[in-house]
Amino acid sequence: MERREDGRDWPYRVDPYGFERPEDFDYASYEAFFSRYLVVLTRRAIKWSKLLKGKNSIQKSLKVKRYIRKGIPNEHRALIWMIVSGAQTNMEQNPGYYHRLLEGEKNDKLVEAIKTDYYSPAMLGLKTDQEVLGELVKMKVPAVAELMERHGVMWTLVVSRWFICLFIDILPVETVLRIWDCLFYEGSKIIFRVALTLIKQHQAFILEATNFPDICDKFKEITKGTFVTECHSFMQKIFTDPGSLSMATINKLRETCREKLLSQG
């Protein structure tokens, strides 16, 4: 591989965010996409600068929600993520907490707020959400649900990394950042919207599968290509393709699926 004067490999094996690109990364397609996306980024940066007016604070509103869905510019992401996720408030209400943690102090209430059972040994939260996705697919893409059931494919085999990694190392990094913009503002229903969009958009392709390994391969393939690289149009799709999807619906399904998993031991 040719080496540039600045010491970096060309084409860049590491993206601007520090993530290593895969061996089969399509540099030509990415450059073509980014040259178009740069226009969007420039337009959004101007609008965000006018919205913030040099302030380091923001109030949740329909306008802010609309702006976030259209993408937060990189220069504002750290600030906006901290504010809309609630992390900034927690930090201000618990000054010096990190340093006290290093010294052995622990606030159980705050720890519980941070901790999730996605990453506990039993991974009950992860298993629950995968079952929830299965139920949502039955409602919104029943043919795919029937295929999975017919071939005995468990959802955990094809989507566990989507949930555990929040799509990092699954989808292109620019797309992941746009997903996280919305995730921090709107909550975990965004994960389900992304998953349902991937499945619904590629329904015909998935239904071509004729056996267990084939289904697993199809689910790997649907996270690649132009559809997921074009992050601006992809993010528009996640708010239209799955149709109505409220947190109330998701929480009700979570309760049902969690009880079912607990009863199974």
Salt bridges, closest charged atoms under 4 A:
ASP6 OD2 - ARG4 NE 3.43
ASP9 OD1 - ARG3 NH1 2.23
GLU20 OE2 - ARG13 NH2 3.16
GLU23 OE2 - ARG13 NH1 3.57
GLU105 OE2 - ARG100 NE 3.06
ASP108 OD1 - LYS106 NZ 3.94
GLU112 OE2 - LYS115 NZ 3.05
ASP117 OD2 - ARG258 NH2 3.00
ASP129 OD1 - ARG254 NE 2.75
GLU135 OE2 - LYS138 NZ 3.34
GLU146 OE1 - ARG150 NH2 2.96
ASP169 OD2 - ARG161 NH2 3.44
ASP181 OD1 - ARG77 NE 2.85
GLU186 OE2 - ARG69 NE 2.86
GLU208 OE1 - LYS218 NZ 3.33
GLU221 OE2 - LYS224 NZ 3.68
GLU230 OE2 - ARG36 NH2 2.08
